[in-house]
Amino acid sequence: MFFCTLTLSISGFYPHPKPYEYPMISFEYAPSYYRYVETVLSDASDSQEVYMTLTSAPVAHKLTAIMKRYLSYDWYNQTDTSFILGNVDYTSSNAGSVSGQDNLIFVLQTTLNHCWANAYCVGLGYGFRYLDNDSRHSITTTGNFGYERENYLHYLPIVLTAERLFHNQRFNRFQLQTKGYYLLDGNQISKYSKLGCESDMHNRQNTGYGAEIIARLYANDRKWYYGIGAQYWQIEASDTVRIPCFDGNHYGNEPDNTTTMISAVIGYIVH
């Protein structure tokens, strides 16, 4: 008995539930710094310059539900459902600035993961990300009217997870998780119809990627855990289509854009 206990402790074994028994469910809250930046090509400098930014005011609130079900002792499926809520401040070099825009992001991601030695796992799956940024028809400092925009992204997530057990008075497990995101398809909808235009403008986005890293420390009670995380997205300019306003003689696209989010994480494992 002593030999078995010693062997499991040295190998870093962490007991998983029996396959098919029940899913492991946890919830996370993550107050976050959020920043979205659009860049356009400047004719004067012949280089990319910032056109507009959206910055969390003061923080975005990320709420995540995680369901993890083991299919065998070395295979599991994980589904993450996240809502990111909060207001953002809009600033543009040409269109002025305005505070307190509504901003909502919904993310649904599911992966199938394979593990080795109960310490290293790799996963592949499907992800969906929805953004709703609504200015609520506010007027900027330069007299420009805001509008609502929606964005839909379909992407391929690749997840690498490493875990290590250790003995501490407060914590017993450390997890480091890195994620790479490859954009499959995107659609940007600018709600110009709400400004009196004949229809909304639709732009396709075909090229982009993202990356995320999360470190978590699990308490000895195997319920609470704490961590930090960072996420980055870069999406290239969309296709160019006719703007359904201004007598139909103008064309527009969704410029190159990046999204950065830095978070503190507190989580609770239900079972």
N, C-alpha and C positions, 0 to 999 in steps of 0.2 A: 504494500500500500504506500509506504514511504517512497519507494523507488518510482512508482507511477506518478505520484504527486510532484516529485522533484523534476521528472522528465517533462511533464506538461508545463511547469512553471518556466523551465529553461527555454523551451521551444516557443514560448509566447502564445500558446494556444488560448483561444477565447471561445468558450462554449456557445455554439449557435443553437437555435431551436430546431427541433426535429423537422425534416422536410414536410411541407404541406400542413403542418400543425396549425399555425395561425400566422398572420402577417405581423411584422414589427412596425408600430406606428409611432411617429414622433412629430413634434411641432417646434418650429423655430420662430423667434422674433429677432429682427435685425435692423436697428436704427442705422441709416446709411447716408453717406454723402453721395449725391447724384449729380452728374454733369454731362450734358449733351452738347456737342459742338458741330456746327456745319461750316465747311470751308469751301471757297470758290476760287477760281483762277482769276487773279487780278491782271488786267491788261497793262497797268502801269509798271508793276514789278515782275510780271511774267512768272508768278509763283502763287502757291496756295495761301490765301489769307482767310482769317476767321470772318464769317458773315454773321452768324448769330450763335448765342449760347442759351441753354436752359440750365439753371442751377437750383438745387434743392433749397427750400426756404422754410425752416432751417435744415430739416432732415427729411428723408423719405423713410417710410415704414414698410419693411419687407416682412410678410407673414408667409410661412411655408409649412405645408403638411407633407410628410415623407412616409410612404408605405413601402416596406421592404419584405419580400416573401422569398424564402429559400426553396428552391426546386429540388436541390440535393445539397450535400454538404459542401460542394464547391461551385454551385451555380445559384444565382439569385436574381430576381427581377426587382427593380426599384423605380417607383414613380414619385416625382416631386411636383407639387402644385403650389405656385407662388403668386401672391398679390403684392404689388409694390405701389403704395399710395402716398400722396403728399402734394403740396404745392411747389411750383417752380417759378423762379424769376426769369423773365425773358429780356435779353439784351441783344441789340443788333446795331451794327455800324451804320446801316442805312435807314432802318425802320424804327429806331428809337428803343425804348425800354418800357416794361410794364411788370408789375409784381402780382403774385398770387394766382398764376394759372393752375387749373386742375391738371393733374398728371396721374395716369393709371397705367400700370403694366401688369399683364397676366402672362404667366409662363407655365406650360405643361410639358414635362419631360419624362420619358420612360426609357430605361436601359436594361439590357440583359448583360449580366456580369459573371465572369469566371474568376475564381480565386485559387491561389497557391499557398500552401502552408498556413492557411488562415491568417495571412499577413499582407498579401499583395493581390489586388484585384484589378481587372481591366474590363471595361464595359463599352457597349456600342448600342445606339438606339435612335430615337426620334425626338425632336423638340419643336415646340410651337411657341412663339412669342407675339403677343398683341400689345400695342401701345395706343393709348388715347390721350392726346394732348389737346386741351380745350381752353381757349382764351376767354370764353364766355362773352365774346363780342366786345372785349375791352379795347380801349384806344390808347396807343402808345404816346410817348412824350413828343413825338413828331406828328401826331394826328393820324397815324395809320390804324386801320381796323384789323383786329385779330380774327382768326378763324379756327375751326377745329380740324385736326388732322389725325388720321388713323393709319397704323402701320401693322402689317402682318408678315411675320418671318417664319419660314419652315427651314429647319436646320438639322444637321447630323451631329450629335454629341459623342465625343470619345472621352471616357472617364478612366483615370488611373487613381487607385486608392492604395495607401500604405498605412498599416496600423502597427503599433508597438505597445505591448503591455509593460508596465513598471509598477513598483510598489511605493506608494506615497501616502501620507496621512490623509490627503484630500482627493487625489486623483489616481486612477489605475490604468488609464488607456489614453494614448495619443493617436490621432488620425490626421493624415495629410492627404488631401484630395485635390487633384488637378483635372481640369476639364478643357477640352478643345472643341470649338464649335465651327462647323463648316456650313455656310449658307447654301441651301438648296434653291430657295425661291423666296421672293419678297414682293409685297405690293403696298405702295404708299397712296393713300386717298386724301386729297386736300378738299375739304368741304366748302368749295366755292359756291355751291348752290344756296347755302345759307346766307350768302352775301348778295343774292339776287342774280347770280350768274345762271346760265342755262343748265349747267350740270356740274358735277364734281370732276376733279382732275385725277386720273389714275396713272401711276407710274410704276413700271416693273423694276425690281432690283434683283440682279442676278449674281453679283459678286460681293463676297464679304466673309468675315470670319470673326470669331470671338475666343476669349480665353478666360478662365476663372480658376482661382486657387482658394481653398478653404482649409484652415487648421482648427481642429477641435480637441478639447481636453474633456474627458469624461470623468465624472465624480465617482467616488467609491460606492455610492448608493445605486449606481447603474441606472439612474433616472435623469439627473441634471447633467448638462454639459455646456461648455462655453468656448467661444472661438472668435476668430477674425477671418475676413474674406475680402477678396478684391475681384472685380469683374471688368472686362474691357471688350468692347465691340467696335469693329471698323467696317463700315459698309461703303462701297464705292458708289459713285453717282449712278442714278437710275437712267432709264431711257428718257428721251425727250419727246413730249407730246404737245398738242395744241392746248393752250389755256382757254377754257370755255368762257372767256370774258374779253372785254376790250375789242369787240368786233371780230374776234377770231384771228387776229393778225400777229399774235404773240405766242411764243412757245416756252415751255418751262420743264424743269426736271427737279428731282430731289438730289441736292448736292452731296458730295462726299461728306460723311459724318462719322463721328466717334461717340461712344457712350462709355463713361467711366463710373464705377460705383465701388465705394469702399465701406465695409460693414463691420460692426461688432455683432456677435451672435450669442444668443442664449437659447438653449433648447431643453425640451423635456421629453423623455421616452415614456409613452403611455404604457406599452407592454411589448 
